[in-house]
Amino acid sequence: MSQMGICRTIALASILLVPAQCLAADHFVRPGATGTGSGADWTNAYPSLPASLIRGDKYFLADGSYGSYTFDDANSGTAVITLTKATEASHGTDVGWSSAYGDGQAVFSHWDIFTDYYTFDGVTRNSDWRSGGVNAYGIKVAGTRPVRIDNAAGTGGDNLTFRYVDFQGGGRDTGAGDDVIYGLAGNSNLTFQNCALHDSDRTIFLMRGSWRNLTVDHSYLARNTSTPATHGEMLSMTDSDTVVFSNNIIEDIEGTAVWAGLNGGAASNWKIYGNVIFHSAAYAANTGRTSDHNLGIAGIVYVANDASNNNRGDNFWVYNNTIYNIKGTYSGVVIQAGSGNIVQNNIWSGSVRTNNSFSGTLSNNWYFNTQADFDSSSTKTLCSSNCNVFVGAASKDFTLATAVPGGATLAAPFNVDPNGNQRGADGTWDRGAFEFRGGASAAPTAPSNLHIVSQ
């Protein structure tokens, strides 16, 4: 037998010894496609996203309008269905490809997500995402109540990952009382990374039931409405456990709080760090809104335990955030029942009184033009001179123009700032969201529209 024949025999024997496996496949979707519609390549792409998707497979989306879609494919173990925006750099196959398919957005009007294990990856976003730029996110979902993650029958989507997706609600002051992300079933294992979630008439996140393992990181969250008839906040929760909000920009939130527990429940093991939370000059000056304009908030975190609200908050760790120009009643952390809470290394600047009141530790915080209620720690700083510490707050640049030393040293993951800078590497742990970088404080950060795509 020839050497080639021996190799083929060995290869065949090896194949027979390996259990049968279903290999993941790529599919291609292009609104307006006029080929066979098989989804096999860009010439013969699906003209719309098929009603049924295959577990373990990946769907590349070209630019275009996709309408409303329901994700309800039966689970198959932990097999993930991936939707990814096609780009010039990564589009699966060159057959029939045109760069015009990958230089814009895949736009949906609504998502219902009723089953588990999906990844949604828009791949790109704006370099100016921190100041609210949203036109370069690869995937966009825009409309009144854009995303629902429960089926109204007690089950909802779990194990969901969203990256580089712009979620836009129906707008402020519409009277719709809508929420950007709406889930009543107690969803778990949700990650929003490098996303935008903004412009609703009530909340950005409406969380009911028992939520577990929610992470929101390096995202832009902005603008909601709260009225006496329809109370709003950025996030409204009942029961929750293991929640992380890290390195986000949070702009122009009004209502009870940014994070509010008001509906009876227990919230525990929260990590809130590296965020910039502020009211813009436009919000402060706006007197033309039809709702309760300039309502502001009653706390960054507010977990109520009173005659009408029986809530508890335990182990809320609020570290190295920048809180600027907050309007309303309070700008601090108010947890009326609970223990193990820590508020440390934060900057409060130009805001209403804090009313920081909770059971736990309050230390190493920095205040300017803000009343530091209940902070009797020897480690606090009440700034009285040279207090304009930001590179350009008016232009929404909250990197530090000068050091704000005195922060307590913390372990990972709290030891890296939103730009990837090691906190305390120069011997000084700065307070606030960003670590001072000397003359390089305002240096460009890593591009946000680069993404590693597995093949």
BELURVEN-V95380 format. One record per run of one state. SS is the DSSP state (H for helix, E for strand, - for the rest). FROM is the first residue (numbers start at 1). LEN is the number of residues. If there is no record, write none. Layout:
[[SS & FROM & LEN] [SS & FROM & LEN]]
This chain:
[[- & 1 & 2] [H & 3 & 15] [- & 18 & 8] [E & 26 & 4] [- & 30 & 16] [E & 46 & 1] [- & 47 & 11] [E & 58 & 4] [- & 62 & 2] [E & 64 & 8] [- & 72 & 9] [E & 81 & 5] [- & 86 & 13] [H & 99 & 3] [- & 102 & 4] [E & 106 & 8] [- & 114 & 4] [E & 118 & 4] [- & 122 & 7] [H & 129 & 3] [- & 132 & 7] [E & 139 & 4] [- & 143 & 4] [E & 147 & 2] [- & 149 & 1] [E & 150 & 1] [- & 151 & 5] [E & 156 & 1] [- & 157 & 3] [E & 160 & 4] [- & 164 & 1] [E & 165 & 4] [- & 169 & 10] [E & 179 & 5] [- & 184 & 4] [E & 188 & 6] [- & 194 & 2] [E & 196 & 3] [- & 199 & 4] [E & 203 & 5] [- & 208 & 2] [E & 210 & 8] [- & 218 & 2] [E & 220 & 3] [- & 223 & 10] [E & 233 & 5] [- & 238 & 1] [E & 239 & 8] [- & 247 & 2] [E & 249 & 3] [- & 252 & 7] [E & 259 & 3] [- & 262 & 3] [E & 265 & 9] [- & 274 & 2] [E & 276 & 3] [- & 279 & 2] [H & 281 & 5] [- & 286 & 11] [E & 297 & 2] [- & 299 & 2] [E & 301 & 3] [- & 304 & 1] [E & 305 & 1] [- & 306 & 4] [E & 310 & 10] [- & 320 & 2] [E & 322 & 3] [- & 325 & 3] [E & 328 & 3] [- & 331 & 2] [E & 333 & 3] [- & 336 & 5] [E & 341 & 4] [- & 345 & 2] [E & 347 & 3] [- & 350 & 7] [E & 357 & 1] [- & 358 & 2] [E & 360 & 4] [- & 364 & 2] [E & 366 & 3] [- & 369 & 12] [E & 381 & 2] [- & 383 & 7] [E & 390 & 3] [H & 393 & 3] [- & 396 & 1] [E & 397 & 4] [- & 401 & 15] [E & 416 & 1] [- & 417 & 5] [E & 422 & 1] [- & 423 & 15] [H & 438 & 3] [- & 441 & 15]]
